[in-house]
Each structure stands twice: as C-alpha cells, then as structure tokens.
Amino acid sequence: MSPHPTDRDCLCPPRFSSGLDAFGRPIPGIFAEHRVTVFEAMSRRSSFAHWQSGQGSDIGMMVLDWVAYLWDNLSFYNDAWMREQHLLTARQDASLRQLAKLTGYAPRPNLAATARLVAVADAKAPFVIGPALGITSEGGDTHGALPFETVGEAAIDPARSKLTAIMPRGTVFDPAFIAVGNGLRNLRVDEPVVFVAADGTAKATMLREIRNDKFPSGETYAELILDDGLDDFAGIAVADLSVFGFASDQTATRSDSDGIAVASATPSRLSAGNMFLQIAGVQPQYHAGQQIVVANDDTGSVTLSQVARVHVVNKELVGGERPVFATYTWLEIATPLPAADQYRVFARPLRGARLIGAPLAQAGLADFGGRIALVEKYLGDSPEHMGPFVVVDAQDKAVGVTARLEVHPHNQQASLVLSEVEDASTLLKAPVTVYGNFIDVDQGKTVIETLGNTTGRRFQHFRLAQKPLTWLRRSDTDPTPAIELFVNNVPWTYAAHLLGVTDDARVYTLKVEADGQATIILGGAPKAGQKNVVARYRHGTTGENPAPRTINTPAGRIAGVAKVFNPFSALGGLAGDTAEDLRDVLPARIIANDRCVSAQDYNVNARNFGALAADTRVHWTRARKQWAVETTVIFDGGLDAPLAASLRAYLTARAPEASLVDVREAIPQDGTIDLTVRIAPDAVAEDVRRAIDRHYFDPYRGQLALRRIRIGHGYSRADLLRPLDAIPGVLRIERLALDGSETAPAFAIASGHYLRATLNIEVLR
C-alpha cells in the first residue's frame, strides 16, 4: 500500500518514502549501514561521546558491532520472511504451497497419462484381457521407461487383429500405367487399339504386349504395353476414357485416282489427288464417315482416319479385244499415309475393356468413399461388429475411425463401412493396415505394501515407500489418488481433509509433498495391532506422455497376445503445479471457488482438470434459444473423445443447472520468428541462443510454451522483444521478422487457435 493515499487517483506511479519498499516495509540494509546508524544513535548520549574505535578492548565498540550485526541479521530474516508471505514475492516452493493450502487449493499433482494400445493376437479364438497388467514404455528424451497398467477388461477377437486395406484406385488417367480389368475379349496383341475421351478426342496406337499381374489385394489386372504414349489424355478421369478393339481387318493397297484405267465406278466421279485404299471385291461394310485405323505393314505404324467416300470400281486387268476386269472397293480418305507395299484396314470398333486406375500409393480416408475394402476374409464370430478401428500406414501414421464391419455372406470378404473419421485428409502411404483390438492403459504401477502397526491413537502417520503417488482424473471430481487403504482388513475411505472427523470414523487423508511423496494420516483411532495397515496403491506417475509406438513392452507374457503398441501419443499426462503455475492459478482459483460462472471460471477449472491452457467464449444458440459455453483447450498429447467427454462432464458439474457446455481442441497456427541479436564481446553465443530459446519455449516458464500460451491471443513485436532485455550478453536486437516480414506488427491469431512458433536465431558480435 502506498504511504501517500492522495496518489491513488493519479496516473503516475506511486511514490514511496525512502527506506520503504513497495509493500511499505523497511528496506533491509547491510552491516556497515546498520553500524553507522547505531553509532549515530548511541553517540548522542554523553556517556558514549568519547569512545575510541582505535582501542580494540573498548567494550563500547564491541556492543556497537554486536547490535549492528544483530540488526543486520534480523532485518534480513524479517525481510525474507515477509516476502515468503506474499504470492508475488515468495521464492520458496514450500512457501507457495503453504499459501495455496491456506486458500483451500491443493496444488495439482502429477496426472497420469492414458493411452489406447493396439493388441495383435496370436490366439485361435476370442479371449478377454484382464485389468492391472503391466506394460512399460520406452525411455524418451525427457523421461525414462514409464510403467502403465491395463484399465478394466478388454475383449480380443483374433480375426480383427491385423487386416490389410485395399487402397482405392486412381480416378485420373496416368499414361505411365495403362491397365484394364478382366475381360480382354476385344483386345489382341499386334493389333491397333483406339482410346476415345468423352469430348471425342481419339488416338490410335498399336498394342504390343499384355502383362497380366495382381494388385497387392490379390485382384488381377492386365497392363497394356503400347507403341505410342497417351500423354494427351493425362489428367482425364478414367471413367471418361474408353478403349476399343476391332472386329475385322482386311488387306489393302494404296491407289491414286489419276492415271488409273477404270472401266466403271460408283459413284462415277473420283476426287482427283485424294488418297485411295484399294480392297479386292465389293465391301459393303464400309460407308462414308466411318472411322478406321490403317496399319502400315512395313513399319507397324498406325493412322486413325475417316472414310470420306466409298467407290466400287471395275479395274481393267487385261486389255485387248477380250479385256479382263476385277471389282475393287476404293476407300477415299483425306489423311496422308506413308508409302508402303501393303496396309491393313481395321474397321467396326468394339468396346475393348474397362480401364482402371492403379491403386494409389498414398491416399486420405476421404478417398476411400466411406468404405475400406479388406484383403483378408473375415472368419471371426462377430461379422456385424461396430466399434473403433485404427488405420496405420507404412510410415506408422495412424488415423482413428469408428466403423461397422461388413462381411459378404458367401465369400466372407470383409470391408469397413466408416461412420466417423478423426482426420480424413491425412495422407496414408501404402500398404495400409487396419487394427481392431484395443487395450486401454494408464500410467502407474500397482504395489501392495504393509505400512506398519496401529497404536490405538488418532492421526497416526504412515509414509508410502514408493513415489510419486499416481493421481487419476475423474469426470465429476478433482483428480483422486489411486490408493486403497485397509486397516485390520477393513477398507478405509479417502477424504480431502480430516476436519470434523470423529474417533470412530474409518477415513484417512494424504499429505503429499512436491516430489509426490505421500504420507497417510489416519482420521480415526483403530484398535492396536501388528502389521495391520496395508495399502494397495499405484506409483510412478510423472505426467509425461510417451510418443507413438513406445508403449510396447509387457511386464510378462500376455496369453494370446503377440504384440502391443500405442498408435497415438499418450495423452492427458501433466506434471504437477510448479511455482509459476501457483502464482498464476491461485488468484483465479480463489475467485472461481470450484464453480463455473464467468468465462474465466471455466478456464481455471479446465486447467485444474489438467488442460495446459484454456479459453472460453459464450455464444447464443439459435436452436436451443439459450446461451452456451464453449471451452477451447490444449492438452499435452492432444484431446480425444473420451477425455473431452470427461472434461465436459467436469465443467458441467460446476456450472449452473441446464448449462450448455461444449469442449473442443485448440488448433495450432504455425508462425516463424526470425531473430538477429548482437551480443557482448565476452558473451558465449551458444549460451545466448539457449537462453533465448528457454525464454520462449521452456516447458514450464517459456513465453510461447503450451503451459503459458494464450489461445486466440496475438503476440505483438513488443510482447516478443521486451523480455529479451533481461537475457545476459544481449546488447541489442538487430532484426525481428514475423513470418518473414520485418514490418508485421504482430502475429494475428484466429479465435480457437494458438501460436505454434518456430524460432530462427542469428547471433552477431
């Protein structure tokens, strides 16, 4: 409080008397200052006026030094003690936790991560996996191996363990892969084929080879090897492109209208200079406007052409008195043909086969059209199974789906009919595998421990041998400890405190230290006994969320299971409140008082539940004609449907009755910070880099760390630059660019998004 009450209404900073700090307390001095003050005070008395400091045995100087020394110590400890009583100035973690306890807020402990594991079975028949089976994760960069245990029972069907998805075929024509399905009755090697697009564009080429093969799904196809490429058709939909063979072919020679002795012709007039193909005999199958393909017998090249007119002529073979004539059909065409001794004319095109696209090398689930066909035949007991599946590609990318298993009654061919897809746009690289058996696990290891003897007195303390104690989320309460206590083989009940507990109450509470070490305090007074206090509890919760495919080592053989792994990162794990967390959350927690009224209350309670960050907005719902609350959150590892449902229930339980509460996950918005700093000559460049990186991204204190990020909040240049002044060795900032722009005033962050920044640092000396 300022000692000048008149300053409360002015816009200038408050003024404090010399010797007083911002809290109105005396500023502690040093020994020399106190010594002078004491000497001045004591020298005013005449009896001390002639003390001489030069005489070492002078008792007066000794008293002066003793008083100054005592004053120095008292002022230091008094100042330190006073600082530890205030939330903003306390330095000791124990002080902050004590302040939290005085407000009734129990600092948030480490919260257990949860994960869903895929189980690949090697059994012959369906079976059930029980609870409390241990599975360990691999160590990571920030943690060692972590224990997990199965939650509840899980039904395993070997037929759903591992299924291969048939990739969708490409819908766009690819000239590098020209293939047709079954039914090649109208396509023959060393004969021309014609490709015709929906707009009428056509091209003829010679078919040189048909290569029969199988797709990975087992389906057969035939690849066509052609003389000429079909690049002109690239990008056209496969469905808009047809391939034709021919029903007939005849041998022809080339003739010109000029200089040919023709006894009769129908029609009588020939087109001078046009090209004619001469075919022996009368050929009624040809007509004007007909499309034909002419093959050069010498070179094998083909020409797609059209008949302009058809002439039937009698050609004189032998002259004289008794001439000999032969009847020929001349096909008049305008297309130039290369010279050749003989041609083959192909007519009467027939639909050759159905063109098909190649299986896509990578595709999103949206490309499957709502159905994933499977290679394997389904021989399980539940052909109409409906539930979760996970689709995993060759690079271990995974997408969760909810689908109905559909099995053909005759050939047992299976497919998944998709009803919900977590991310339809993620590109999956072939081969793609589908898993349908899951085991839910959460972090911690169960132990049974005999704690000691009862003496018949109340408030006995028993310290657990293992730490940290595991705490689990509950949808309707604050996190609860994973512990059961038995005294004389009778279960006792956990209580948050022992206020008002009677002597005969079978309740206990926990005293938990910052490192997770827990001590049990009995509320009642049980009968005296030997080794009659037993606890079953879980420990090993660190708040870490292991990466995908790292929770994979069962503690022992699980009958019927060949392999387990987590396709997605574990989620929901959270390291407990740090000192900075307590400074931030305590004032808001006191205001919220464990109920949700304002938007800030929802944010505080969402963070208490385990969210790293939260932002709440209120909006009007036209359908329900009432106000609704939407809380956007960030969880370490992400937010899945079960965790979202638990958080929604947790917030709804604290909200006014009939409140509409919804929860959704914040969306990262990428941004790049390009920073050029000039450092002092004696500064170590790498140390400065690390300090700047810690300032922005330290997991607990970093300005842009998820624990400190603000959802829907833009960061200005001043926000990003101002704290850098305190980093040792930094002389000045030479350049700051946001997403490559040196003039951009801030990162503009959309509602429901948060800044996911990348930092590039250049150090100059």
Buried (B, 14 or more C-beta within 10 A) or exposed (E): EBEEEEBEEEEEEEEBEEEEBEEEBEEBBEBEBBBEBBBEEBEEEEEBEEBEEEEEEEEBBEBBBEBBBEBBEEBBEEBBEBBBEEBEBBEEBEBBBEBBEEEEBBBBBBBBBBBBBBBBBEBEEBBEBEBEBBBBBBEBEEBEBBBBBBBEEBEBBBBBBBBBBBBBBBEEBBEEBBBBEEEBEBBBEEBBBBBBBEEEEBBBBBBEEBEEEEBEBEBEBBBBEBBEEBEEBEEBEBEBBBBBBBEEBBEBBBBEBEEBEBEEBEEEEBEEEBBBBBBBEEBEEBEEEBBBBBBBEEEEBBBBBEBBBBBBBBBBEEEEEEEEBEEBBBBBBEEEBEEBEEBBBBBBBEEBBBBBBBBBEBBBBBBBEEEBBBBBEBEBEBBEBEBBBBBBBEEEBBBBBBBBBBBEEEEEBBBBEBEEBBEBEBBBBBBBBBBBBBBBBBBBBBBEBEBBEBEEEBEBEBEBEBBBBBBBBEBEEBBEBBBBBBBBEEEBEBBEEBEEBEEEBBBBBBEBEBEBBBBBBBBBBBEEBEEBBBBBBBBBBBBBBBBBBBBBBBEEEBEBBEBBBBBBBBBBBBBBBBBBBBBBBBEBBEEBEBEBEBBBBBBBBBBBBBBBBBBBBEEEEEEEEEEBBBBBBBBBBBBBEBBBEBBBBBBBBBBEEEBBBBBEBBBBBEBBBBBBBBBEEEBBBEEBBEBBEBBBBBBEBBBBBBBBBBBBBBBEBEBBEEEBEEBEBBEEBEEBBBBEEEEBEBBBBEEBBBBBBEBEBEBEE
